[in-house]
Structure formats: structure tokens, C-alpha cells
Amino acid sequence: MKPQKIRLNRAEKTLQLLFADGEFSLSAEYLRVYSPSAEVRGHGNSPALLVDGKIHVGIDRVEAAGRYGLKIDFDDGHDTGIYTWEYLRELAEKYTINWEAYLERLCAAGKGRDPDESVVKFIG
């Protein structure tokens, strides 16, 4: 189901989607780390890439990808992968679950959201 309205808020670094049954605001960071690109999702049998250090990422441009989704160009240079309407809706509905899983994966890998900070793990 295609959103009725799509609004890019560069200042807040969010993409707002208005569907018939609700409105969602997705951060650029969330969209970037859950990119549908093969680079992020993994090629073939390779595992998905854990994208870290994107707390400051923004969106440069959003454009229609045919009648089925959006192409999003991020200010870190990432611009591959089509966000279908179904995938955007899934990201919106599963935001809390996805975000918590992402934060857990970052922690387990000893990585963080801010590229200017290092995570220190204590052993023992």
C-alpha cells in the first residue's frame, strides 16, 4: 500500500509517511542501517552487514522508483537499494523490534552509533 503523503524533513533527518491508517516518522539513521541494498542485506549467502556509526547521517534526496517505492540518497554516499512501499510499511510497523535488535547487534560487536566514539569492553 502506497503512502498518501511522503515528506522529507532534512532538519530533523526524518522521512514522514502518511498512510490511510496511520502516520510514521522514520529517522535517516534507521533507514540507512536497514537499507534494502545488497551491500547491507548481504550478497547471496553472505550475512547482512552491520552498519555502524550512522547517528549523524542525513538524507540528501528522495525520488520515486517507478510505482512501487522510493530511492533514497544518503549524505554518506549510500544510494543503492529500492525501498518498496511494503518494505517501508514493514520498517514502520516493526520499528521498535528492529531498533532494539540493531542496538543489541551493535553492542555485541563492540560498535556504536557515533563514528567519533569508541566502545570499550571490559573482560572478566
DSSP file (Angstrom, degrees, kcal/mol; ACC not computed):
  #  RESIDUE AA STRUCTURE BP1 BP2  ACC     N-H-->O    O-->H-N    N-H-->O    O-->H-N    TCO  KAPPA ALPHA  PHI   PSI    X-CA   Y-CA   Z-CA
    1    1 A M              0   0    0      0, 0.0    88,-0.1     0, 0.0     0, 0.0   0.000 360.0 360.0 360.0 123.1    0.0    0.0    0.0
    2    2 A K        -     0   0    0      1,-0.1    66,-0.0    65,-0.1    82,-0.0  -0.503 360.0-108.4 -75.3 138.9    1.5    3.3   -1.1
    3    3 A P        -     0   0    0      0, 0.0    16,-0.3     0, 0.0     3,-0.1  -0.338  15.8-137.9 -63.2 149.6    1.6    6.2    1.4
    4    4 A Q  S    S+     0   0    0     14,-3.0     2,-0.3     1,-0.3    15,-0.2   0.784  88.1  16.6 -76.9 -28.1   -0.8    9.0    0.7
    5    5 A K  E     -A   18   0A   0     13,-1.4    13,-2.9     2,-0.0     2,-0.4  -0.998  62.2-167.6-148.5 142.0    1.9   11.5    1.6
    6    6 A I  E     -A   17   0A   0     -2,-0.3     2,-0.4    11,-0.2    11,-0.2  -0.999  10.7-177.9-131.5 129.3    5.7   11.5    1.9
    7    7 A R  E     -A   16   0A   0      9,-2.5     9,-3.3    -2,-0.4     2,-0.6  -0.988  16.4-151.3-134.1 126.6    7.6   14.3    3.5
    8    8 A L  E     -A   15   0A   0     -2,-0.4     2,-0.8     7,-0.2     7,-0.2  -0.853   8.7-166.7 -93.5 122.6   11.4   14.6    3.9
    9    9 A N  E  >> -A   14   0A   0      5,-2.8     5,-2.0    -2,-0.6     4,-1.0  -0.865   6.7-179.1-109.9  95.9   12.4   16.7    6.9
   10   10 A R  T  45S+     0   0    0     -2,-0.8     3,-0.3     1,-0.2    -1,-0.2   0.876  78.8  56.5 -64.7 -37.9   16.0   17.5    6.4
   11   11 A A  T  45S+     0   0    0      1,-0.2    -1,-0.2     2,-0.1    -2,-0.0   0.901 117.7  33.4 -62.3 -41.0   16.4   19.4    9.6
   12   12 A E  T  45S-     0   0    0      2,-0.1    -1,-0.2    -3,-0.1    -2,-0.2   0.491 106.0-128.3 -91.9  -4.2   15.1   16.5   11.7
   13   13 A K  T  <5 +     0   0    0     -4,-1.0    15,-2.7    -3,-0.3    16,-0.3   0.932  64.6 128.3  55.5  50.0   16.7   13.9    9.4
   14   14 A T  E   < -AB   9  27A   0     -5,-2.0    -5,-2.8    13,-0.3     2,-0.5  -0.934  55.8-143.2-133.7 156.9   13.4   12.1    9.1
   15   15 A L  E     -AB   8  26A   0     11,-2.7    11,-2.7    -2,-0.3     2,-0.5  -0.989  22.5-154.6-116.6 120.7   11.1   10.7    6.4
   16   16 A Q  E     -AB   7  25A   0     -9,-3.3    -9,-2.5    -2,-0.5     2,-0.5  -0.844   8.4-167.9-102.1 130.7    7.5   11.0    7.3
   17   17 A L  E     -AB   6  24A   0      7,-3.0     7,-2.8    -2,-0.5     2,-0.7  -0.970   6.0-161.3-120.8 125.5    5.0    8.6    5.7
   18   18 A L  E     +AB   5  23A   0    -13,-2.9   -14,-3.0    -2,-0.5   -13,-1.4  -0.926  14.1 179.2-109.7 112.6    1.3    9.1    5.9
   19   19 A F  E >   - B   0  22A   0      3,-3.3     3,-1.3    -2,-0.7   -17,-0.0  -0.627  45.3-102.1-101.8 167.1   -0.8    6.0    5.2
   20   20 A A  T 3  S+     0   0    0      1,-0.3     3,-0.1    -2,-0.2    -1,-0.1   0.810 122.9  37.0 -58.0 -30.6   -4.6    5.8    5.3
   21   21 A D  T 3  S-     0   0    0      1,-0.2     2,-0.3     0, 0.0    -1,-0.3   0.249 127.4 -13.0-110.8  12.6   -4.4    4.2    8.7
   22   22 A G  E <   -B   19   0A   0     -3,-1.3    -3,-3.3     2,-0.0     2,-0.4  -0.884  55.6-111.9 166.2 163.8   -1.5    6.0   10.4
   23   23 A E  E     -B   18   0A   0     -2,-0.3     2,-0.3    -5,-0.2    -5,-0.2  -0.940  27.5-171.3-119.6 140.2    1.5    8.3   10.2
   24   24 A F  E     -B   17   0A   0     -7,-2.8    -7,-3.0    -2,-0.4     2,-0.5  -0.966  13.4-156.6-132.1 146.2    5.1    7.2   10.7
   25   25 A S  E     -B   16   0A   0     -2,-0.3     2,-0.5    -9,-0.2    -9,-0.2  -0.980  14.6-170.4-123.4 117.2    8.3    9.1   11.1
   26   26 A L  E     -B   15   0A   0    -11,-2.7   -11,-2.7    -2,-0.5     2,-0.1  -0.922  19.1-128.4-112.9 129.0   11.5    7.1   10.3
   27   27 A S  E  >  -B   14   0A   0     -2,-0.5     4,-2.4   -13,-0.2   -13,-0.3  -0.354  17.5-122.1 -72.9 153.7   14.9    8.5   11.0
   28   28 A A  H  > S+     0   0    0    -15,-2.7     4,-2.6     1,-0.2     5,-0.2   0.885 114.2  55.7 -60.0 -39.4   17.6    8.7    8.3
   29   29 A E  H  > S+     0   0    0    -16,-0.3     4,-2.6    28,-0.3     5,-0.2   0.936 108.3  46.7 -60.1 -47.1   19.8    6.5   10.6
   30   30 A Y  H  > S+     0   0    0      1,-0.2     4,-1.5     2,-0.2    -2,-0.2   0.927 114.1  47.3 -61.5 -46.7   17.2    3.8   10.9
   31   31 A L  H  < S+     0   0    0     -4,-2.4    -1,-0.2     1,-0.2    -2,-0.2   0.880 113.0  50.4 -63.2 -37.4   16.5    3.8    7.1
   32   32 A R  H >< S+     0   0    0     -4,-2.6     3,-1.3     1,-0.2    -2,-0.2   0.925 111.0  45.5 -68.5 -45.2   20.3    3.7    6.4
   33   33 A V  H 3< S+     0   0    0     -4,-2.6    18,-0.3     1,-0.3    -1,-0.2   0.730 117.8  45.2 -74.3 -19.6   21.1    0.8    8.7
   34   34 A Y  T 3< S+     0   0    0     -4,-1.5    -1,-0.3    -5,-0.2    -2,-0.2  -0.067  82.9 155.2-108.6  31.0   18.1   -1.2    7.4
   35   35 A S    <   -     0   0    0     -3,-1.3    46,-0.1     1,-0.1     6,-0.1  -0.283  45.9-137.7 -57.2 139.8   18.8   -0.3    3.7
   36   36 A P        +     0   0    0      0, 0.0    46,-0.2     0, 0.0    45,-0.2   0.381  64.0 124.3 -80.4   6.4   17.4   -2.9    1.3
   37   37 A S  S  > S-     0   0    0     43,-0.4     4,-3.0    44,-0.2     3,-0.3  -0.271  73.2-122.8 -67.0 152.8   20.6   -2.8   -0.7
   38   38 A A  H  > S+     0   0    0      1,-0.2     4,-1.9     2,-0.2    -1,-0.1   0.834 111.7  63.4 -62.7 -32.0   22.5   -6.0   -1.4
   39   39 A E  H  4 S+     0   0    0      2,-0.2    -1,-0.2     1,-0.2    10,-0.2   0.904 114.8  29.9 -58.2 -43.1   25.6   -4.3    0.2
   40   40 A V  H  4 S+     0   0    0     -3,-0.3     9,-3.0     1,-0.1    -2,-0.2   0.898 123.0  46.3 -85.7 -44.5   23.7   -4.1    3.6
   41   41 A R  H  < S-     0   0    0     -4,-3.0    -3,-0.2     7,-0.2    -2,-0.2   0.699 117.3-104.8 -74.2 -19.2   21.4   -7.2    3.3
   42   42 A G     <  -     0   0    0     -4,-1.9     2,-0.4    -5,-0.3     6,-0.2   0.094  25.3 -97.0 104.6 141.7   24.2   -9.4    2.1
   43   43 A H  S >  S-     0   0    0      4,-0.3     3,-2.8    -4,-0.2     2,-0.1  -0.787  79.6 -43.0 -91.9 131.6   25.1  -10.9   -1.2
   44   44 A G  T 3  S-     0   0    0     -2,-0.4     0, 0.0     1,-0.3     0, 0.0  -0.257 129.9 -11.0  54.5-119.5   23.9  -14.4   -1.9
   45   45 A N  T 3  S+     0   0    0     -2,-0.1    -1,-0.3     2,-0.0    -2,-0.0   0.414 106.2 115.6 -93.1   0.8   24.6  -16.5    1.2
   46   46 A S  S <  S-     0   0    0     -3,-2.8     3,-0.1     1,-0.1     0, 0.0  -0.420  71.9-105.4 -72.3 148.3   26.7  -13.9    2.9
   47   47 A P        -     0   0    0      0, 0.0    -4,-0.3     0, 0.0    -1,-0.1  -0.233  41.9 -86.0 -71.0 160.8   25.3  -12.4    6.2
   48   48 A A        -     0   0    0     -6,-0.2     2,-0.4     1,-0.1    -7,-0.2  -0.331  46.8-111.6 -62.8 146.8   23.9   -8.9    6.4
   49   49 A L        -     0   0    0     -9,-3.0     2,-0.9   -10,-0.2    -1,-0.1  -0.657  19.7-131.2 -82.6 133.1   26.3   -6.1    7.1
   50   50 A L        -     0   0    0     -2,-0.4     2,-0.6    55,-0.1   -17,-0.0  -0.783  23.4-155.0 -84.4 110.3   26.2   -4.4   10.5
   51   51 A V        +     0   0    0     -2,-0.9     2,-0.2   -18,-0.3     3,-0.2  -0.779  21.0 173.9 -91.1 119.5   26.2   -0.7    9.6
   52   52 A D        +     0   0    0     -2,-0.6    61,-0.2     1,-0.2    62,-0.0  -0.714  46.5  41.0-119.7 171.1   27.5    1.3   12.5
   53   53 A G  S    S+     0   0    0     59,-2.3     3,-0.2    -2,-0.2    60,-0.2   0.799  70.3 123.6  68.0  32.9   28.4    5.0   13.1
   54   54 A K    >   +     0   0    0     -3,-0.2     3,-1.3     1,-0.2    60,-0.2   0.132  24.6 115.1-112.8  20.3   25.4    6.5   11.3
   55   55 A I  T 3  S+     0   0    0     58,-2.6   -26,-0.2     1,-0.3    -1,-0.2   0.816  84.7  42.5 -59.9 -29.7   23.9    8.6   14.0
   56   56 A H  T 3  S+     0   0    0     57,-0.3    -1,-0.3    -3,-0.2    -2,-0.1   0.439  85.4 125.6 -97.2   0.1   24.6   11.8   12.1
   57   57 A V    <   -     0   0    0     -3,-1.3   -28,-0.3     1,-0.1     2,-0.2  -0.268  37.3-172.8 -64.8 144.8   23.6   10.5    8.6
   58   58 A G        -     0   0    0    -30,-0.1    17,-2.3   -31,-0.1     2,-0.5  -0.721  26.2-105.3-126.1 178.8   21.0   12.6    6.7
   59   59 A I  E     -C   74   0B   0     15,-0.3    15,-0.3    -2,-0.2     3,-0.1  -0.945  23.9-176.9-111.8 123.8   19.0   12.2    3.5
   60   60 A D  E     -     0   0B   0     13,-2.6     2,-0.3    -2,-0.5    14,-0.2   0.872  69.1  -0.4 -82.0 -41.6   20.1   14.3    0.5
   61   61 A R  E     -C   73   0B   0     12,-1.7    12,-3.0     2,-0.0     2,-0.4  -1.000  49.9-162.8-155.2 146.1   17.3   13.2   -1.8
   62   62 A V  E     +C   72   0B   0     -2,-0.3     2,-0.3    10,-0.2    10,-0.2  -1.000  20.9 170.9-129.3 131.6   14.2   11.0   -2.2
   63   63 A E  E     -C   71   0B   0      8,-2.3     8,-3.0    -2,-0.4     2,-0.1  -0.986  37.5 -95.7-141.4 153.9   12.8   10.1   -5.5
   64   64 A A  E     -C   70   0B   0     -2,-0.3     2,-0.6     6,-0.2     6,-0.3  -0.365  24.1-152.7 -64.6 141.6   10.1    7.8   -6.8
   65   65 A A  E >>  -C   69   0B   0      4,-2.8     3,-1.3     1,-0.2     4,-0.6  -0.832  61.7 -67.1-114.0  87.8   11.3    4.4   -8.1
   66   66 A G  T 34 S-     0   0    0     -2,-0.6    -1,-0.2     1,-0.2     3,-0.1  -0.407  91.2 -47.9  63.0-140.7    8.6    3.6  -10.6
   67   67 A R  T 34 S+     0   0    0      1,-0.1    -1,-0.2    -3,-0.1     3,-0.1   0.284 131.2  65.5-105.9   7.4    5.2    3.0   -8.9
   68   68 A Y  T <4 S-     0   0    0     -3,-1.3    17,-2.2     1,-0.1    18,-0.3   0.481 104.8 -37.8-115.7  -2.5    6.5    0.6   -6.3
   69   69 A G  E  <  -CD  65  84B   0     -4,-0.6    -4,-2.8    15,-0.3     2,-0.3  -0.971  60.5 -67.6 175.5-160.2    8.8    2.5   -3.9
   70   70 A L  E     -CD  64  83B   0     13,-2.4    13,-2.8    -2,-0.3     2,-0.5  -0.928  18.4-145.5-128.1 148.1   11.5    5.1   -3.2
   71   71 A K  E     -CD  63  82B   0     -8,-3.0    -8,-2.3    -2,-0.3     2,-0.5  -0.972  24.3-161.2-107.3 126.2   15.2    5.6   -4.0
   72   72 A I  E     -C   62   0B   0      9,-0.6     2,-0.6    -2,-0.5   -10,-0.2  -0.939   8.0-158.3-115.4 126.5   16.9    7.3   -1.1
   73   73 A D  E     -C   61   0B   0    -12,-3.0   -13,-2.6    -2,-0.5   -12,-1.7  -0.914  14.8-155.8-103.1 118.4   20.2    9.1   -1.4
   74   74 A F  E >   -C   59   0B   0      4,-2.8     3,-1.7    -2,-0.6   -15,-0.3  -0.588  24.5-119.3 -93.2 155.4   22.0    9.5    2.0
   75   75 A D  T 3  S+     0   0    0    -17,-2.3   -16,-0.1     1,-0.3    -1,-0.1   0.483 109.3  67.8 -76.0   0.1   24.6   12.1    2.7
   76   76 A D  T 3  S-     0   0    0    -18,-0.3    -1,-0.3     2,-0.2     3,-0.1   0.341 122.6-100.6 -94.3   5.7   27.3    9.5    3.4
   77   77 A G  S <  S+     0   0    0     -3,-1.7     2,-0.4     1,-0.3    -2,-0.1   0.250  79.7 135.7  97.4 -12.1   27.2    8.5   -0.3
   78   78 A H        +     0   0    0      1,-0.1    -4,-2.8    -5,-0.1    -1,-0.3  -0.562  11.6 147.9 -72.7 126.8   25.0    5.4    0.1
   79   79 A D        +     0   0    0     -2,-0.4     2,-0.3    -6,-0.2    -1,-0.1   0.125  31.4 105.7-149.0  25.2   22.4    5.4   -2.7
   80   80 A T        +     0   0    0     -9,-0.1   -43,-0.4     2,-0.0    -8,-0.1  -0.786  49.9  53.8-111.4 156.9   21.6    1.8   -3.6
   81   81 A G        -     0   0    0     -2,-0.3    -9,-0.6   -45,-0.2     2,-0.5   0.288  69.8-113.7  96.9 135.5   18.5   -0.3   -2.9
   82   82 A I  E     -D   71   0B   0    -46,-0.2     2,-1.1   -11,-0.1   -11,-0.2  -0.897  16.5-144.2-104.3 126.6   14.9    0.4   -3.5
   83   83 A Y  E     -D   70   0B   0    -13,-2.8   -13,-2.4    -2,-0.5   -18,-0.1  -0.775  23.8-153.9 -87.8  98.5   12.6    0.9   -0.5
   84   84 A T  E  >  -D   69   0B   0     -2,-1.1     4,-2.7   -15,-0.3   -15,-0.3  -0.271  26.6-110.3 -68.5 161.4    9.4   -0.6   -1.7
   85   85 A W  H  > S+     0   0    0    -17,-2.2     4,-2.3     1,-0.2     5,-0.2   0.909 121.2  51.2 -58.3 -41.0    6.1    0.5   -0.2
   86   86 A E  H  > S+     0   0    0    -18,-0.3     4,-2.3     1,-0.2    -1,-0.2   0.905 110.3  47.9 -64.2 -41.2    5.8   -2.8    1.5
   87   87 A Y  H  > S+     0   0    0      2,-0.2     4,-2.8     1,-0.2    -2,-0.2   0.902 110.9  50.6 -68.5 -40.0    9.3   -2.6    3.0
   88   88 A L  H  X S+     0   0    0     -4,-2.7     4,-2.2     2,-0.2    -1,-0.2   0.912 111.5  48.7 -61.5 -41.5    8.7    1.0    4.2
   89   89 A R  H  X S+     0   0    0     -4,-2.3     4,-2.8    -5,-0.2     5,-0.2   0.915 111.4  49.8 -64.5 -42.4    5.5   -0.1    5.9
   90   90 A E  H  X S+     0   0    0     -4,-2.3     4,-2.4     2,-0.2    -2,-0.2   0.921 109.9  50.4 -61.5 -44.9    7.3   -3.1    7.5
   91   91 A L  H  < S+     0   0    0     -4,-2.8    -1,-0.2     1,-0.2    -2,-0.2   0.899 112.8  47.7 -60.2 -39.9   10.1   -0.8    8.8
   92   92 A A  H >< S+     0   0    0     -4,-2.2     3,-1.0     1,-0.2     4,-0.2   0.940 114.8  43.7 -66.4 -47.6    7.4    1.5   10.2
   93   93 A E  H 3< S+     0   0    0     -4,-2.8     3,-0.2     1,-0.2    -2,-0.2   0.821 120.5  40.6 -69.8 -31.2    5.4   -1.3   11.9
   94   94 A K  T 3X S+     0   0    0     -4,-2.4     4,-3.1    -5,-0.2     5,-0.3   0.113  78.5 120.6-104.2  21.0    8.4   -3.1   13.2
   95   95 A Y  H <> S+     0   0    0     -3,-1.0     4,-3.2     1,-0.2     5,-0.3   0.924  74.7  45.4 -52.5 -54.3   10.4   -0.1   14.3
   96   96 A T  H  > S+     0   0    0     -4,-0.2     4,-2.3    -3,-0.2     5,-0.2   0.922 117.1  44.0 -60.4 -46.8   10.7   -0.9   18.0
   97   97 A I  H  > S+     0   0    0      2,-0.2     4,-2.1     1,-0.2    -1,-0.2   0.935 117.3  45.9 -63.4 -47.1   11.7   -4.6   17.4
   98   98 A N  H  X S+     0   0    0     -4,-3.1     4,-2.4     2,-0.2    -2,-0.2   0.915 113.0  49.1 -63.0 -44.0   14.1   -3.7   14.6
   99   99 A W  H  X S+     0   0    0     -4,-3.2     4,-2.5    -5,-0.3    -1,-0.2   0.917 111.7  48.0 -65.9 -43.4   15.7   -0.8   16.5
  100  100 A E  H  X S+     0   0    0     -4,-2.3     4,-2.1    -5,-0.3    -1,-0.2   0.906 112.4  49.8 -63.2 -40.9   16.2   -2.9   19.7
  101  101 A A  H  X S+     0   0    0     -4,-2.1     4,-2.3    -5,-0.2    -2,-0.2   0.895 110.5  50.8 -63.7 -40.0   17.7   -5.7   17.7
  102  102 A Y  H  X S+     0   0    0     -4,-2.4     4,-2.5     2,-0.2    -2,-0.2   0.933 109.8  48.8 -63.1 -46.6   20.1   -3.3   15.9
  103  103 A L  H  X S+     0   0    0     -4,-2.5     4,-2.3     1,-0.2    -1,-0.2   0.876 111.2  50.8 -62.4 -37.7   21.3   -1.8   19.2
  104  104 A E  H  X S+     0   0    0     -4,-2.1     4,-2.6     2,-0.2    -1,-0.2   0.905 110.0  49.6 -65.7 -42.1   21.9   -5.3   20.6
  105  105 A R  H  X S+     0   0    0     -4,-2.3     4,-1.7     2,-0.2    -2,-0.2   0.901 110.7  50.5 -64.0 -41.1   23.9   -6.3   17.5
  106  106 A L  H  X>S+     0   0    0     -4,-2.5     5,-2.8     2,-0.2     4,-0.6   0.951 112.1  46.8 -59.7 -49.1   26.0   -3.1   17.8
  107  107 A C  H ><5S+     0   0    0     -4,-2.3     3,-1.3     1,-0.2    -2,-0.2   0.922 110.9  51.3 -60.3 -46.1   26.7   -3.8   21.5
  108  108 A A  H 3<5S+     0   0    0     -4,-2.6    -1,-0.2     1,-0.3    -2,-0.2   0.821 112.5  47.2 -62.0 -31.0   27.6   -7.5   20.8
  109  109 A A  H 3<5S-     0   0    0     -4,-1.7    -1,-0.3    -3,-0.2    -2,-0.2   0.486 113.3-118.2 -88.8  -3.6   30.0   -6.4   18.1
  110  110 A G  T <<5S+     0   0    0     -3,-1.3     9,-0.5    -4,-0.6     2,-0.2   0.804  73.9 124.9  70.9  28.7   31.6   -3.7   20.3
  111  111 A K      < -     0   0    0     -5,-2.8     2,-0.3    -6,-0.2    -1,-0.3  -0.663  43.0-153.0-115.2 171.3   30.4   -1.0   17.9
  112  112 A G        -     0   0    0     -2,-0.2   -59,-2.3     5,-0.2   -58,-0.1  -0.834  28.8-112.9-139.7 176.1   28.4    2.2   18.3
  113  113 A R  S    S+     0   0    0     -2,-0.3   -58,-2.6   -61,-0.2   -57,-0.3   0.749  98.3  69.8 -81.1 -27.0   26.1    4.6   16.6
  114  114 A D    >   -     0   0    0    -60,-0.2     3,-1.6   -61,-0.2   -60,-0.1  -0.837  67.3-155.4 -99.8 121.0   28.5    7.5   16.7
  115  115 A P  T 3  S+     0   0    0      0, 0.0    -1,-0.1     0, 0.0   -61,-0.0   0.683  93.5  59.7 -67.9 -14.9   31.6    7.3   14.5
  116  116 A D  T 3  S+     0   0    0      2,-0.0     2,-0.3    -3,-0.0    -3,-0.0   0.389  97.7  70.7 -93.7   3.4   33.5    9.6   16.8
  117  117 A E    <   -     0   0    0     -3,-1.6     2,-0.4     2,-0.0    -5,-0.2  -0.903  67.5-146.7-120.3 149.8   33.2    7.4   19.9
  118  118 A S        -     0   0    0     -2,-0.3     2,-0.5    -7,-0.1    -7,-0.1  -0.911  14.4-133.2-112.6 142.9   34.8    4.0   20.7
  119  119 A V        -     0   0    0     -9,-0.5     2,-0.5    -2,-0.4    -7,-0.1  -0.831  18.2-154.4 -94.5 128.9   33.1    1.3   22.7
  120  120 A V        -     0   0    0     -2,-0.5     2,-0.5    -9,-0.0   -10,-0.1  -0.911   5.0-160.6-107.5 125.1   35.3   -0.2   25.4
  121  121 A K        -     0   0    0     -2,-0.5     2,-0.4   -11,-0.1    -2,-0.0  -0.890   8.0-146.3-105.0 132.1   34.5   -3.7   26.5
  122  122 A F        -     0   0    0     -2,-0.5     2,-0.4     2,-0.0    -2,-0.0  -0.820  11.2-147.9 -96.9 136.0   35.8   -4.9   29.8
  123  123 A I              0   0    0     -2,-0.4    -2,-0.0     1,-0.2     0, 0.0  -0.866 360.0 360.0-106.4 135.0   36.8   -8.6   30.1
  124  124 A G              0   0    0     -2,-0.4    -1,-0.2     0, 0.0    -2,-0.0   0.436 360.0 360.0 104.7 360.0   36.4  -10.5   33.3
